[in-house]
Amino acid sequence: MSEFKIERKEENGVVVLYPQGMLDAHTTPQMESVFEELISGGKYKVAVNLKNLEYISSAGLGVFMAYVETMRENGGDIKFCETPKKIYEVFDLLGFPVLYEFYETEEEAINKFNG
């Protein structure tokens, strides 16, 4: 089992998160703390690059549900990009593509915030 970690960068006012490993009930507190930190810092535009995510559980998906409303109420959003097929299938199964935007590239996701 690989270690879960979240790298990040900021580009054009958008914070890009790079979760790596498995996002499940054991690792969701790490993701939650990142979102709490972003909100307290007034950062509401978030792109989540999922290219290195190996697994996501319903608990992992719940983190995004917990914070998207706050982001949107403050003029931001959570957008996903570079989603591996097996990860997208989990999102799709739970109806996420209706609620969230998914992009092929990180650049597209960032540009959608500023376009």
N, CA, C and O atoms as a MOPAC input file, in Angstrom:
PM7 MOZYME 1SCF
protein

 N      0.84800 1    -1.17900 1     0.00000 1
 C      0.00000 1     0.00000 1     0.00000 1
 C      0.89500 1     1.24400 1     0.00000 1
 O      1.80900 1     1.36400 1     0.81600 1
 N      0.62400 1     2.14300 1    -0.90500 1
 C      1.47000 1     3.32400 1    -1.00300 1
 C      1.00200 1     4.40300 1    -0.02700 1
 O     -0.16600 1     4.46100 1     0.36000 1
 N      1.93000 1     5.23100 1     0.34500 1
 C      1.65600 1     6.32300 1     1.27000 1
 C      0.77700 1     7.36400 1     0.57900 1
 O      0.97200 1     7.66200 1    -0.60000 1
 N     -0.18500 1     7.91300 1     1.30800 1
 C     -1.02100 1     8.97500 1     0.75900 1
 C     -0.36300 1    10.31100 1     1.04500 1
 O      0.06800 1    10.57500 1     2.16700 1
 N     -0.28800 1    11.14400 1     0.03300 1
 C      0.21300 1    12.49900 1     0.23400 1
 C     -0.46900 1    13.42900 1    -0.75800 1
 O     -1.02600 1    12.99500 1    -1.76700 1
 N     -0.41200 1    14.70900 1    -0.44800 1
 C     -1.03700 1    15.71900 1    -1.29900 1
 C     -0.01400 1    16.81300 1    -1.55700 1
 O      0.41100 1    17.52000 1    -0.64300 1
 N      0.36900 1    16.93600 1    -2.81000 1
 C      1.23100 1    18.05200 1    -3.18500 1
 C      0.33200 1    19.15300 1    -3.71800 1
 O     -0.82600 1    18.90700 1    -4.05400 1
 N      0.86200 1    20.36100 1    -3.79600 1
 C      0.04600 1    21.46500 1    -4.31500 1
 C      0.91200 1    22.54300 1    -4.93100 1
 O      2.10000 1    22.67900 1    -4.63700 1
 N      0.26500 1    23.30200 1    -5.79600 1
 C      0.89900 1    24.49200 1    -6.35900 1
 C     -0.21200 1    25.49500 1    -6.61800 1
 O     -1.39300 1    25.15000 1    -6.58200 1
 N      0.16900 1    26.72900 1    -6.87600 1
 C     -0.82700 1    27.73200 1    -7.22400 1
 C     -0.44400 1    28.34400 1    -8.55900 1
 O      0.70600 1    28.71900 1    -8.78900 1
 N     -1.43800 1    28.43300 1    -9.43200 1
 C     -1.20600 1    28.99400 1   -10.75700 1
 C     -2.39200 1    29.85200 1   -11.16300 1
 O     -3.52600 1    29.37300 1   -11.18300 1
 N     -2.14300 1    31.10800 1   -11.48600 1
 C     -3.19200 1    32.04600 1   -11.90900 1
 C     -4.35600 1    32.10400 1   -10.92700 1
 O     -5.51600 1    32.16300 1   -11.33700 1
 N     -4.04900 1    32.08800 1    -9.63700 1
 C     -5.09100 1    32.19000 1    -8.62300 1
 C     -5.84100 1    30.90000 1    -8.34800 1
 O     -6.80000 1    30.89200 1    -7.57600 1
 N     -5.41700 1    29.81200 1    -8.96800 1
 C     -6.05500 1    28.50900 1    -8.76700 1
 C     -5.07600 1    27.60100 1    -8.02600 1
 O     -3.91700 1    27.47200 1    -8.42100 1
 N     -5.54600 1    26.98100 1    -6.95800 1
 C     -4.72300 1    26.01300 1    -6.24100 1
 C     -4.94000 1    24.65300 1    -6.89700 1
 O     -6.07200 1    24.19300 1    -7.04000 1
 N     -3.84900 1    24.02200 1    -7.29100 1
 C     -3.92100 1    22.69600 1    -7.88900 1
 C     -3.43300 1    21.69400 1    -6.85000 1
 O     -2.31500 1    21.79800 1    -6.34500 1
 N     -4.28600 1    20.72400 1    -6.54000 1
 C     -3.93900 1    19.67300 1    -5.58800 1
 C     -3.59700 1    18.40100 1    -6.33800 1
 O     -4.22200 1    18.07500 1    -7.34800 1
 N     -2.59700 1    17.68400 1    -5.83700 1
 C     -2.15700 1    16.43500 1    -6.44800 1
 C     -2.19600 1    15.31900 1    -5.40100 1
 O     -1.16600 1    14.98400 1    -4.81600 1
 N     -3.38100 1    14.74000 1    -5.16100 1
 C     -3.42100 1    13.63100 1    -4.22100 1
 C     -2.75700 1    12.39700 1    -4.83200 1
 O     -2.94200 1    12.10000 1    -6.01200 1
 N     -1.98700 1    11.68600 1    -4.01800 1
 C     -1.28200 1    10.49500 1    -4.50200 1
 C     -1.53800 1     9.34300 1    -3.54700 1
 O     -1.53200 1     9.52000 1    -2.32900 1
 N     -1.75900 1     8.17300 1    -4.10100 1
 C     -1.97600 1     6.98900 1    -3.27600 1
 C     -3.44800 1     6.66100 1    -3.17200 1
 O     -4.16600 1     6.68500 1    -4.17100 1
 N     -3.90500 1     6.35400 1    -1.96000 1
 C     -5.27700 1     5.92400 1    -1.73400 1
 C     -6.01300 1     6.92700 1    -0.85600 1
 O     -5.58400 1     7.22200 1     0.25900 1
 N     -7.12400 1     7.44700 1    -1.36900 1
 C     -7.95900 1     8.37600 1    -0.60400 1
 C     -9.14700 1     7.58500 1    -0.07000 1
 O    -10.09400 1     7.28000 1    -0.79600 1
 N     -9.07000 1     7.25900 1     1.22300 1
 C    -10.11700 1     6.44000 1     1.84000 1
 C    -10.38100 1     6.95700 1     3.25700 1
 O     -9.92900 1     8.04400 1     3.61700 1
 N    -11.10200 1     6.18900 1     4.04800 1
 C    -11.47900 1     6.63100 1     5.39800 1
 C    -10.25700 1     6.96400 1     6.25300 1
 O    -10.33800 1     7.82200 1     7.13200 1
 N     -9.14000 1     6.30400 1     6.01100 1
 C     -7.94000 1     6.55200 1     6.80800 1
 C     -7.21100 1     7.82700 1     6.39500 1
 O     -6.53500 1     8.44800 1     7.21500 1
 N     -7.34400 1     8.21600 1     5.13100 1
 C     -6.57300 1     9.36200 1     4.63400 1
 C     -7.41600 1    10.61500 1     4.39500 1
 O     -6.86500 1    11.68000 1     4.11500 1
 N     -8.74200 1    10.50700 1     4.50200 1
 C     -9.56600 1    11.70300 1     4.27700 1
 C     -9.24800 1    12.85300 1     5.23300 1
 O     -9.37300 1    14.00900 1     4.83100 1
 N     -8.84000 1    12.58800 1     6.49300 1
 C     -8.49800 1    13.73800 1     7.34700 1
 C     -7.39100 1    14.61300 1     6.76100 1
 O     -7.39500 1    15.82800 1     6.96100 1
 N     -6.45200 1    14.01500 1     6.04600 1
 C     -5.39700 1    14.81400 1     5.40600 1
 C     -5.99100 1    15.73100 1     4.33900 1
 O     -5.63700 1    16.90700 1     4.25100 1
 N     -6.89500 1    15.18300 1     3.53300 1
 C     -7.52500 1    15.99200 1     2.48400 1
 C     -8.40900 1    17.06600 1     3.10600 1
 O     -8.43400 1    18.20000 1     2.62900 1
 N     -9.12600 1    16.72200 1     4.15500 1
 C     -9.97100 1    17.70800 1     4.83800 1
 C     -9.13800 1    18.86400 1     5.38900 1
 O     -9.54000 1    20.02300 1     5.29100 1
 N     -7.98500 1    18.54900 1     5.96300 1
 C     -7.15400 1    19.61900 1     6.53200 1
 C     -6.63100 1    20.54200 1     5.43800 1
 O     -6.47000 1    21.74100 1     5.66900 1
 N     -6.36400 1    20.00500 1     4.25800 1
 C     -5.93800 1    20.84900 1     3.14000 1
 C     -7.06600 1    21.81200 1     2.76500 1
 O     -6.82600 1    23.00500 1     2.57800 1
 N     -8.29400 1    21.29900 1     2.65600 1
 C     -9.41800 1    22.17600 1     2.31500 1
 C     -9.66900 1    23.21700 1     3.40000 1
 O     -9.95900 1    24.37200 1     3.08800 1
 N     -9.56200 1    22.82600 1     4.67600 1
 C     -9.73300 1    23.79400 1     5.77500 1
 C     -8.68800 1    24.90900 1     5.68200 1
 O     -8.99200 1    26.08300 1     5.89400 1
 N     -7.47000 1    24.52300 1     5.36500 1
 C     -6.38400 1    25.49300 1     5.22500 1
 C     -6.64600 1    26.44400 1     4.04800 1
 O     -6.42100 1    27.64900 1     4.15300 1
 N     -7.12100 1    25.88900 1     2.93400 1
 C     -7.42500 1    26.72700 1     1.76700 1
 C     -8.52800 1    27.72700 1     2.09600 1
 O     -8.41800 1    28.91100 1     1.77600 1
 N     -9.59100 1    27.24300 1     2.73700 1
 C    -10.72000 1    28.11000 1     3.07300 1
 C    -10.27500 1    29.20600 1     4.04000 1
 O    -10.62600 1    30.37100 1     3.85500 1
 N     -9.51400 1    28.84900 1     5.05600 1
 C     -9.06800 1    29.86500 1     6.01600 1
 C     -8.13600 1    30.87400 1     5.35400 1
 O     -8.00500 1    32.00200 1     5.82800 1
 N     -7.49000 1    30.47400 1     4.26300 1
 C     -6.62100 1    31.38600 1     3.52800 1
 C     -7.31400 1    32.11000 1     2.38900 1
 O     -6.67300 1    32.82700 1     1.62000 1
 N     -8.64200 1    31.92200 1     2.27700 1
 C     -9.40600 1    32.60900 1     1.23400 1
 C     -9.15500 1    32.07000 1    -0.16600 1
 O     -9.31900 1    32.79500 1    -1.14700 1
 N     -8.76500 1    30.82600 1    -0.26600 1
 C     -8.51200 1    30.19300 1    -1.57400 1
 C     -9.68700 1    29.27400 1    -1.90500 1
 O     -9.85700 1    28.22600 1    -1.28200 1
 N    -10.49100 1    29.67000 1    -2.88300 1
 C    -11.70400 1    28.92100 1    -3.18700 1
 C    -11.71200 1    28.27700 1    -4.57400 1
 O    -12.62100 1    27.51500 1    -4.90300 1
 N    -10.72100 1    28.58000 1    -5.36700 1
 C    -10.63000 1    27.99000 1    -6.70800 1
 C     -9.64300 1    26.84000 1    -6.65300 1
 O     -8.44000 1    27.04800 1    -6.49300 1
 N    -10.16600 1    25.60900 1    -6.78800 1
 C     -9.33500 1    24.42500 1    -6.61000 1
 C     -9.49500 1    23.47400 1    -7.78900 1
 O    -10.60700 1    23.10100 1    -8.16200 1
 N     -8.37400 1    23.09500 1    -8.35900 1
 C     -8.34600 1    22.03800 1    -9.37600 1
 C     -7.66400 1    20.84400 1    -8.72000 1
 O     -6.61500 1    20.98700 1    -8.09200 1
 N     -8.26200 1    19.67200 1    -8.86700 1
 C     -7.69300 1    18.46500 1    -8.27300 1
 C     -7.20800 1    17.57200 1    -9.40800 1
 O     -8.00600 1    17.02000 1   -10.16600 1
 N     -5.88800 1    17.43900 1    -9.51300 1
 C     -5.28800 1    16.60400 1   -10.54600 1
 C     -5.18100 1    15.18800 1    -9.96400 1
 O     -4.43900 1    14.94400 1    -9.01200 1
 N     -5.93400 1    14.27600 1   -10.55400 1
 C     -6.05600 1    12.92900 1   -10.00400 1
 C     -5.14400 1    11.90000 1   -10.67000 1
 O     -5.30400 1    10.69900 1   -10.45100 1
 N     -4.19700 1    12.35900 1   -11.47500 1
 C     -3.38600 1    11.42500 1   -12.25500 1
 C     -2.62500 1    10.40800 1   -11.40800 1
 O     -2.34600 1     9.30800 1   -11.88600 1
 N     -2.28200 1    10.74500 1   -10.16500 1
 C     -1.52400 1     9.82700 1    -9.31100 1
 C     -2.35300 1     9.19400 1    -8.19500 1
 O     -1.81100 1     8.58500 1    -7.27200 1
 N     -3.67900 1     9.34700 1    -8.29600 1
 C     -4.54300 1     8.71900 1    -7.29600 1
 C     -4.77500 1     7.26700 1    -7.70400 1
 O     -5.19000 1     6.98900 1    -8.82900 1
 N     -4.51000 1     6.36400 1    -6.80000 1
 C     -4.63100 1     4.93800 1    -7.10700 1
 C     -5.99800 1     4.37500 1    -6.74600 1
 O     -6.45700 1     3.40400 1    -7.34800 1
 N     -6.64400 1     4.99000 1    -5.75800 1
 C     -7.91400 1     4.46400 1    -5.25900 1
 C     -8.66000 1     5.57700 1    -4.55600 1
 O     -8.05500 1     6.43400 1    -3.91200 1
 N    -10.00000 1     5.56100 1    -4.68600 1
 C    -10.83000 1     6.49800 1    -3.92100 1
 C    -12.04600 1     5.74000 1    -3.41100 1
 O    -12.67100 1     4.98000 1    -4.15100 1
 N    -12.37700 1     5.95000 1    -2.14400 1
 C    -13.54800 1     5.31100 1    -1.54800 1
 C    -14.66700 1     6.34600 1    -1.44100 1
 O    -14.48100 1     7.51800 1    -1.76800 1
 N    -15.82600 1     5.89300 1    -0.98100 1
 C    -16.93500 1     6.82800 1    -0.79400 1
 C    -16.57300 1     7.88800 1     0.25100 1
 O    -17.02000 1     9.03100 1     0.15300 1
 N    -15.77000 1     7.51700 1     1.24100 1
 C    -15.31500 1     8.51100 1     2.23100 1
 C    -14.46300 1     9.58200 1     1.55100 1
 O    -14.57300 1    10.76700 1     1.86600 1
 N    -13.61700 1     9.15700 1     0.62300 1
 C    -12.79800 1    10.10600 1    -0.12900 1
 C    -13.65000 1    11.04600 1    -0.96200 1
 O    -13.39400 1    12.24900 1    -1.01700 1
 N    -14.66400 1    10.48900 1    -1.61000 1
 C    -15.57400 1    11.32100 1    -2.39600 1
 C    -16.31500 1    12.31300 1    -1.50100 1
 O    -16.59700 1    13.44200 1    -1.90300 1
 N    -16.61900 1    11.87700 1    -0.29600 1
 C    -17.34900 1    12.72700 1     0.63700 1
 C    -16.61000 1    14.00200 1     1.00000 1
 O    -17.23700 1    15.01300 1     1.31200 1
 N    -15.29300 1    13.96800 1     0.96200 1
 C    -14.51600 1    15.17900 1     1.25300 1
 C    -14.87000 1    16.27000 1     0.25100 1
 O    -15.07400 1    17.42400 1     0.62900 1
 N    -14.94100 1    15.91000 1    -1.00800 1
 C    -15.25300 1    16.91100 1    -2.03300 1
 C    -16.67700 1    17.43200 1    -1.87000 1
 O    -16.93600 1    18.62000 1    -2.06700 1
 N    -17.60500 1    16.53500 1    -1.50800 1
 C    -18.99300 1    16.95300 1    -1.28300 1
 C    -19.06400 1    17.91500 1    -0.09000 1
 O    -19.85400 1    18.85800 1    -0.09300 1
 N    -18.24400 1    17.67100 1     0.91500 1
 C    -18.28600 1    18.48800 1     2.12700 1
 C    -17.83500 1    19.92700 1     1.88900 1
 O    -18.26300 1    20.83700 1     2.59900 1
 N    -16.97500 1    20.13600 1     0.89600 1
 C    -16.38000 1    21.46600 1     0.71700 1
 C    -16.82000 1    22.21600 1    -0.53400 1
 O    -16.58000 1    23.41800 1    -0.64300 1
 N    -17.44900 1    21.54200 1    -1.46900 1
 C    -17.77300 1    22.21600 1    -2.73200 1
 C    -18.73800 1    23.38500 1    -2.54100 1
 O    -18.60600 1    24.40900 1    -3.21200 1
 N    -19.69500 1    23.24700 1    -1.64700 1
 C    -20.66200 1    24.32600 1    -1.44800 1
 C    -19.97100 1    25.59000 1    -0.92600 1
 O    -20.26400 1    26.69400 1    -1.38700 1
 N    -19.06500 1    25.43100 1     0.02500 1
 C    -18.31500 1    26.57900 1     0.55400 1
 C    -17.51000 1    27.24100 1    -0.55800 1
 O    -17.46500 1    28.46800 1    -0.65300 1
 N    -16.87400 1    26.42700 1    -1.39700 1
 C    -16.08400 1    26.97800 1    -2.49900 1
 C    -16.97100 1    27.78200 1    -3.44600 1
 O    -16.63200 1    28.90000 1    -3.83300 1
 N    -18.10000 1    27.20300 1    -3.80900 1
 C    -18.99700 1    27.87500 1    -4.76000 1
 C    -19.63400 1    29.12300 1    -4.17200 1
 O    -19.82400 1    30.11100 1    -4.88100 1
 N    -19.96500 1    29.09200 1    -2.89200 1
 C    -20.55300 1    30.27500 1    -2.24100 1
 C    -19.58200 1    31.45000 1    -2.21600 1
 O    -19.99400 1    32.60200 1    -2.08000 1
 N    -18.29900 1    31.15500 1    -2.34800 1
 C    -17.26100 1    32.19000 1    -2.30900 1
 C    -16.64300 1    32.45600 1    -3.67500 1
 O    -15.51500 1    32.94100 1    -3.76900 1
 N    -17.38200 1    32.13800 1    -4.72900 1
 C    -16.93600 1    32.45000 1    -6.08700 1
 C    -15.93800 1    31.46700 1    -6.66700 1
 O    -15.33600 1    31.74400 1    -7.70500 1
 N    -15.75200 1    30.34000 1    -6.03100 1
 C    -14.81900 1    29.33400 1    -6.53000 1
 C    -15.52800 1    28.04500 1    -6.90300 1
 O    -16.73300 1    28.03300 1    -7.15500 1
 N    -14.76700 1    26.96300 1    -6.93500 1
 C    -15.31800 1    25.65500 1    -7.28900 1
 C    -14.22300 1    24.61600 1    -7.07100 1
 O    -13.07700 1    24.94800 1    -6.76800 1
 N    -14.60100 1    23.36400 1    -7.23200 1
 C    -13.64700 1    22.26300 1    -7.26900 1
 C    -13.80800 1    21.61800 1    -8.64000 1
 O    -14.89600 1    21.15600 1    -8.98500 1
 N    -12.74700 1    21.58300 1    -9.40900 1
 C    -12.76100 1    20.95200 1   -10.73600 1
 C    -11.72700 1    19.83000 1   -10.73400 1
 O    -10.70600 1    19.91300 1   -10.05000 1
 N    -11.99900 1    18.79600 1   -11.49700 1
 C    -11.10500 1    17.64400 1   -11.54900 1
 C    -10.44600 1    17.54700 1   -12.91600 1
 O    -11.02700 1    17.94000 1   -13.92700 1
 N     -9.22400 1    17.01800 1   -12.93500 1
 C     -8.53100 1    16.84600 1   -14.20800 1
 C     -7.61500 1    15.63300 1   -14.17000 1
 O     -7.25200 1    15.12600 1   -13.10900 1
 N     -7.25900 1    15.19100 1   -15.35800 1
 C     -6.35100 1    14.06000 1   -15.55400 1
 C     -6.76900 1    12.85300 1   -14.70900 1
 O     -5.94800 1    12.21100 1   -14.05400 1
 N     -8.06800 1    12.56900 1   -14.74900 1
 C     -8.64000 1    11.50400 1   -13.93400 1
 C     -8.43700 1    10.14500 1   -14.59300 1
 O     -8.90400 1     9.93300 1   -15.71300 1
 N     -7.74700 1     9.21300 1   -13.91900 1
 C     -7.59300 1     7.86700 1   -14.49200 1
 C     -8.96600 1     7.20200 1   -14.66300 1
 O     -9.89500 1     7.46700 1   -13.90000 1
 N     -9.07400 1     6.35000 1   -15.66100 1
 C    -10.35000 1     5.70800 1   -15.97900 1
 C    -10.96000 1     5.00800 1   -14.76800 1
 O    -12.15300 1     5.16400 1   -14.50500 1
 N    -10.16200 1     4.24100 1   -14.02700 1
 C    -10.72200 1     3.49100 1   -12.88600 1
 C    -11.21100 1     4.42500 1   -11.78000 1
 O    -12.14400 1     4.08100 1   -11.05400 1
 N    -10.60300 1     5.58800 1   -11.64200 1
 C    -11.04700 1     6.57000 1   -10.64700 1
 C    -12.30500 1     7.27800 1   -11.15900 1
 O    -13.24800 1     7.50300 1   -10.40100 1
 N    -12.31300 1     7.62400 1   -12.43500 1
 C    -13.48900 1     8.29000 1   -13.01200 1
 C    -14.72300 1     7.39900 1   -12.87900 1
 O    -15.82300 1     7.88900 1   -12.62300 1
 N    -14.53900 1     6.10600 1   -13.05200 1
 C    -15.67700 1     5.18600 1   -12.96100 1
 C    -16.33500 1     5.25000 1   -11.58600 1
 O    -17.55600 1     5.13300 1   -11.48100 1
 N    -15.54700 1     5.43300 1   -10.53700 1
 C    -16.11500 1     5.56500 1    -9.18700 1
 C    -16.90100 1     6.87200 1    -9.08300 1
 O    -18.01300 1     6.88700 1    -8.55600 1
 N    -16.33700 1     7.95300 1    -9.57500 1
 C    -17.04500 1     9.23800 1    -9.58900 1
 C    -18.34600 1     9.11500 1   -10.37900 1
 O    -19.39700 1     9.58700 1    -9.94600 1
 N    -18.25900 1     8.47600 1   -11.54100 1
 C    -19.40800 1     8.33800 1   -12.42700 1
 C    -20.51100 1     7.51000 1   -11.77200 1
 O    -21.69000 1     7.84700 1   -11.87400 1
 N    -20.12800 1     6.44400 1   -11.10800 1
 C    -21.08200 1     5.56000 1   -10.44700 1
 C    -21.92200 1     6.31900 1    -9.42800 1
 O    -23.10000 1     6.01800 1    -9.23600 1
 N    -21.31500 1     7.29600 1    -8.78100 1
 C    -22.01100 1     8.06200 1    -7.74900 1
 C    -22.56000 1     9.40000 1    -8.25700 1
 O    -22.98200 1    10.23700 1    -7.45800 1
 N    -22.55800 1     9.60400 1    -9.57100 1
 C    -23.19600 1    10.77200 1   -10.16300 1
 C    -22.40300 1    12.06300 1   -10.11800 1
 O    -22.96100 1    13.13900 1   -10.33800 1
 N    -21.12800 1    11.97700 1    -9.84200 1
 C    -20.31500 1    13.19900 1    -9.73500 1
 C    -20.22300 1    14.00900 1   -11.03300 1
 O    -20.19300 1    15.23800 1   -10.96300 1
 N    -20.17600 1    13.37700 1   -12.21500 1
 C    -20.05400 1    14.20100 1   -13.42700 1
 C    -21.21700 1    15.17400 1   -13.63800 1
 O    -21.08900 1    16.12400 1   -14.41000 1
 N    -22.33600 1    14.95400 1   -12.96900 1
 C    -23.45700 1    15.89000 1   -13.04400 1
 C    -23.18900 1    17.10500 1   -12.15500 1
 O    -23.63600 1    18.21200 1   -12.45600 1
 N    -22.46300 1    16.89500 1   -11.06900 1
 C    -22.22900 1    17.94600 1   -10.07600 1
 C    -20.91800 1    18.70000 1   -10.25400 1
 O    -20.79200 1    19.84500 1    -9.82000 1
 N    -19.94700 1    18.06000 1   -10.89100 1
 C    -18.59900 1    18.61000 1   -11.01500 1
 C    -18.13900 1    18.60200 1   -12.46100 1
 O    -18.66600 1    17.86500 1   -13.29400 1
 N    -17.15300 1    19.42800 1   -12.74100 1
 C    -16.56900 1    19.46300 1   -14.07800 1
 C    -15.28000 1    18.64800 1   -14.08000 1
 O    -14.45900 1    18.74600 1   -13.16900 1
 N    -15.12500 1    17.84000 1   -15.13000 1
 C    -13.92500 1    17.02100 1   -15.31200 1
 C    -13.24200 1    17.45100 1   -16.59800 1
 O    -13.90400 1    17.63200 1   -17.61900 1
 N    -11.93400 1    17.61600 1   -16.56200 1
 C    -11.16900 1    18.05000 1   -17.72500 1
 C    -10.03300 1    17.08800 1   -18.01100 1
 O     -9.49200 1    16.44600 1   -17.11000 1
 N     -9.68500 1    17.00300 1   -19.28500 1
 C     -8.59200 1    16.12500 1   -19.70100 1
 C     -7.25800 1    16.61100 1   -19.15500 1
 O     -6.43700 1    15.81800 1   -18.69600 1
 N     -7.04800 1    17.93300 1   -19.21100 1
 C     -5.74600 1    18.46800 1   -18.80200 1
 C     -5.89000 1    19.45800 1   -17.64500 1
 O     -6.94300 1    20.05900 1   -17.43500 1
 N     -4.81300 1    19.59900 1   -16.92100 1
 C     -4.75300 1    20.56500 1   -15.82300 1
 C     -4.92400 1    21.98200 1   -16.35600 1
 O     -5.60200 1    22.80800 1   -15.74500 1
 N     -4.31600 1    22.24800 1   -17.47800 1
 C     -4.40100 1    23.58000 1   -18.08600 1
 C     -5.85300 1    23.97100 1   -18.37100 1
 O     -6.25600 1    25.10600 1   -18.11700 1
 N     -6.63500 1    23.02500 1   -18.90100 1
 C     -8.05300 1    23.30100 1   -19.16800 1
 C     -8.79700 1    23.65400 1   -17.89100 1
 O     -9.57600 1    24.60700 1   -17.86600 1
 N     -8.56200 1    22.89200 1   -16.83500 1
 C     -9.24900 1    23.13300 1   -15.56800 1
 C     -8.90500 1    24.51700 1   -15.01800 1
 O     -9.78700 1    25.24900 1   -14.57100 1
 N     -7.62900 1    24.86700 1   -15.05100 1
 C     -7.20200 1    26.18900 1   -14.56300 1
 C     -7.82000 1    27.28600 1   -15.41100 1
 O     -8.31400 1    28.27800 1   -14.87600 1
 N     -7.80000 1    27.12000 1   -16.72400 1
 C     -8.33800 1    28.13900 1   -17.62500 1
 C     -9.83900 1    28.34000 1   -17.44600 1
 O    -10.33300 1    29.44600 1   -17.66300 1
 N    -10.57000 1    27.31100 1   -17.06100 1
 C    -12.01700 1    27.43300 1   -16.86200 1
 C    -12.34700 1    28.36100 1   -15.70400 1
 O    -13.40800 1    28.98500 1   -15.69200 1
 N    -11.45000 1    28.45800 1   -14.73200 1
 C    -11.65500 1    29.39700 1   -13.62700 1
 C    -11.45800 1    30.83400 1   -14.07900 1
 O    -12.11600 1    31.74700 1   -13.58100 1
 N    -10.55400 1    31.02800 1   -15.01900 1
 C    -10.16900 1    32.37800 1   -15.40600 1
 C    -10.71400 1    32.79400 1   -16.76800 1
 O    -10.41500 1    33.87900 1   -17.26500 1
 N    -11.51300 1    31.92000 1   -17.35800 1
 C    -12.04000 1    32.21500 1   -18.68700 1
 C    -13.35100 1    32.86500 1   -18.58200 1
 O    -13.96100 1    33.19300 1   -19.60000 1

